Amino acid sequence: MTTSEMKLPTTLHYVSFPAAGDNTLTFAARLRVPAGADRRPAILILHGSAGPSAREGGYADVLNEAGFVTLEPDQWAARGLAGGVEGRPKTLQETLPDVYGAQAFLAAHPAVDAARIGVIGFSFGGVSAMLAATHRYNDDYLKGGGFAALMPVYPAAWVYNRVPGFEFGGLVDAPMLIMTGALDQYDNDPDISAKLVAGLDAKDRAKITLKVMADAHHGFDMPGADVEVEDPFGNQGKGGRVIMRHNLQATEDAHRIAVEFFSDALNAR
């Protein structure tokens, strides 16, 4: 059955959930639940440094139509952060309790199949999705299991296994699709993801699919994005200008790819 044939009505709920572990923060989120009595697969959608945007809702729309429950948390408001280069958390690792708190919320929801929870994240959120694929971080919060499928989108691929705290390897048993843009100036190398994967052991390599979107900058799937920022993490950590520009065709392709990936990985079809 195709996405267009399903067109399931979806209910919208505004919810909150606590962070995992000893973190005391509570996060607000948008929960969307397609109609139907069966327990459904669910996708956690993680925003980037700028905070919640129309980008996350665009992915939620197509995922809901395909039958997925979606959860879009606001990770910044609980911290009193405005978003952007100067308004994001100091470290990525301090936000991982948010991610696992969201997963626990979904796993306990009566509309969700706890064994079929995936995560997609963008930029800052994409880094979270990368680290959540590793036993090093996953096992700090979960006794076993983890996300059943992971899709990091332009997750600053240059940083892994180069910067302390961003070790990537020893992956959980789940498929991963890494999507990057060929013109992404954080990486400044369209082959950077392939180089990262090539350096992993064979068992980990087999879990990863790569997709480099042609003519796509960082934030290519963010409607209205046509900005330039100065970011110390840009240009493979050398700092400098990073262009973010919306590409409608690449956005539509990314939406389709996300639905196909999670449908295949979570047996949602």
C-alpha positions in Angstrom: 0.0 0.0 0.0 1.4 3.4 -0.9 1.6 6.5 1.3 -1.0 8.3 -0.9 -3.4 5.4 -0.6 -3.4 5.4 3.2 -4.0 9.1 4.1 -4.9 8.1 7.7 -6.5 10.8 9.8 -4.2 11.9 12.6 -4.9 13.3 16.1 -2.6 16.0 17.6 -1.8 16.0 21.3 0.4 18.4 23.3 2.2 16.3 25.9 5.2 16.4 28.3 7.7 13.9 29.5 10.6 13.8 31.9 14.2 13.3 30.9 15.9 10.0 31.5 18.2 9.3 34.4 18.9 11.9 37.1 18.1 14.9 34.8 15.2 16.8 36.3 14.0 18.6 33.1 10.6 18.1 31.6 10.0 18.6 27.9 6.9 19.7 26.0 6.2 17.9 22.7 3.8 17.5 19.9 2.5 13.9 19.6 0.6 12.9 16.5 -1.3 9.6 16.4 -2.7 8.2 13.2 -6.2 6.6 13.5 -6.4 2.9 14.1 -6.6 0.5 17.1 -3.4 -1.3 16.5 -0.1 -0.5 18.2 1.9 1.4 15.7 5.6 2.1 15.1 6.7 5.5 16.2 9.3 8.0 15.2 11.0 10.5 17.5 11.9 13.7 15.5 14.8 15.7 16.9 15.2 19.4 15.9 18.5 21.1 15.2 20.4 24.0 16.8 17.8 26.6 15.8 15.1 24.8 17.8 11.7 23.5 16.6 10.8 24.5 13.0 8.5 23.7 10.1 11.1 21.1 9.0 10.1 18.6 11.7 6.4 19.1 10.9 7.0 18.3 7.3 8.6 15.0 8.1 5.8 14.3 10.7 3.2 14.9 8.0 4.5 12.2 5.6 5.3 9.8 8.4 1.8 10.1 9.9 0.3 9.5 6.5 2.3 6.3 6.3 0.9 5.1 9.7 3.7 6.2 12.1 3.1 7.9 15.5 5.4 10.9 15.7 6.8 12.8 18.7 8.4 16.3 18.2 9.9 17.5 21.5 11.2 21.1 22.1 14.5 20.5 23.8 15.4 24.1 24.2 12.4 25.7 26.0 12.9 23.6 29.1 16.5 25.0 29.3 15.5 28.6 28.6 17.4 28.6 25.4 16.6 30.6 22.3 18.3 28.4 19.7 20.9 29.2 17.1 24.7 29.1 17.4 24.8 31.1 20.6 21.5 29.7 22.0 22.1 25.9 22.0 23.4 23.7 24.8 27.1 23.8 25.5 27.5 20.1 24.9 25.5 17.5 22.9 25.9 14.9 25.5 23.9 16.8 28.1 20.9 16.5 25.8 20.9 12.7 25.5 18.7 12.2 28.6 16.0 14.1 26.6 16.3 11.6 23.8 16.0 8.6 26.0 13.2 10.2 28.0 11.3 10.7 24.8 11.9 7.1 23.8 10.6 5.9 27.2 7.5 8.1 26.8 6.7 6.5 23.4 7.4 3.0 24.6 4.8 3.4 27.4 2.1 5.0 25.1 -0.8 2.6 24.4 -0.8 3.5 20.7 2.9 2.6 20.2 4.6 -0.7 19.6 7.6 -0.4 22.0 9.7 -2.7 19.9 9.3 -0.4 16.8 10.6 3.0 17.8 12.8 4.9 15.4 14.5 8.3 15.6 15.3 10.9 13.0 17.3 14.0 13.9 18.6 17.1 12.0 22.0 18.7 12.5 22.3 18.9 16.4 19.6 16.3 16.6 21.3 14.3 13.9 24.4 14.1 16.2 22.1 12.7 18.9 20.9 10.1 16.5 24.4 9.1 15.7 25.5 8.7 19.3 22.3 6.9 20.2 23.4 4.2 17.8 26.4 3.4 19.9 26.6 1.0 22.8 28.8 3.6 24.6 25.9 6.0 25.0 22.8 3.7 24.5 23.9 1.4 27.3 24.1 4.3 29.8 20.3 4.7 29.6 19.0 1.4 28.5 19.6 -2.1 29.9 19.1 -3.6 26.4 17.6 -2.7 23.0 17.5 0.8 21.8 16.1 2.5 18.8 15.0 0.1 16.2 16.0 2.4 13.3 18.0 5.6 13.2 18.2 8.3 10.6 20.7 11.1 11.2 20.3 14.0 8.7 23.4 16.2 8.0 24.9 15.2 11.4 28.3 17.0 11.0 29.9 13.8 9.8 33.4 15.1 10.1 33.3 15.1 13.9 33.1 11.4 14.6 36.2 9.5 15.8 38.1 12.8 15.5 36.8 14.8 18.5 36.7 13.3 22.0 33.2 12.4 23.1 32.1 11.7 19.6 33.4 8.2 19.2 31.3 6.3 16.6 31.5 2.5 16.5 30.3 -0.5 18.5 26.8 0.0 17.1 23.5 -1.4 18.4 21.7 -4.0 16.3 19.6 -1.6 14.2 19.7 -0.2 10.7 20.9 3.4 10.2 20.6 5.7 7.2 22.9 8.7 7.2 21.8 11.5 5.0 24.0 14.4 4.1 24.2 17.3 1.6 26.9 17.4 -1.0 27.3 21.2 -0.4 27.2 21.0 3.4 29.9 23.4 4.7 30.1 21.8 8.1 31.7 18.8 6.4 33.2 20.5 3.3 33.6 17.1 1.7 30.7 15.1 0.1 32.6 11.9 0.7 33.1 12.4 4.4 30.3 10.0 5.5 31.7 7.3 3.2 35.1 7.8 4.7 33.7 7.5 8.2 31.8 4.3 7.4 34.9 2.8 5.6 36.8 3.1 8.9 34.3 1.0 10.9 34.5 -2.7 11.3 32.6 -4.9 8.9 29.8 -5.6 11.3 29.1 -1.9 11.9 29.4 -1.1 8.2 26.7 -3.6 7.3 24.2 -1.7 9.4 24.6 1.7 7.6 23.2 3.1 4.4 24.5 6.4 3.1 22.6 9.0 1.0 24.3 12.2 -0.2 21.8 14.7 -1.6 23.0 16.5 -4.7 22.9 20.3 -4.7 22.0 20.3 -1.0 23.4 22.6 1.7 23.1 22.1 5.4 19.4 22.6 6.3 18.3 21.8 2.7 14.9 20.5 4.0 14.1 23.5 6.2 11.4 25.6 4.5 12.4 29.3 4.3 16.0 28.6 5.1 18.3 30.9 3.2 20.7 32.2 5.7 24.4 32.3 6.5 25.9 31.7 10.0 29.3 31.8 11.6 29.8 28.6 13.5 33.0 27.3 15.2 32.0 23.8 14.2 31.8 24.7 10.5 34.4 23.7 7.9 35.5 20.6 9.8 36.0 22.4 13.0 38.0 25.3 11.5 35.0 27.6 12.0 33.6 30.1 9.5 30.7 30.7 7.3 28.0 28.0 6.8 25.3 28.5 4.2 21.8 27.0 4.8 19.5 27.0 1.8 16.2 25.3 1.2 16.0 22.9 -1.8 12.4 21.9 -2.5 13.2 18.9 -4.6 15.8 17.5 -2.2 13.2 18.0 0.6 10.6 16.0 -1.2 13.1 13.3 -1.9 14.2 13.2 1.7 10.6 12.9 2.9 10.1 9.9 0.5 13.4 8.3 1.6 12.5 8.7 5.3 9.2 7.0 4.8 10.7 4.2 2.8 13.6 3.7 5.2 11.4 3.5 8.4 8.7 1.4 6.6 11.3 -1.1 5.6 13.2 -1.1 8.9 10.1 -1.2 11.2 8.0 -3.5 9.0 5.3 -0.8 8.8 4.0 -1.6 5.4 
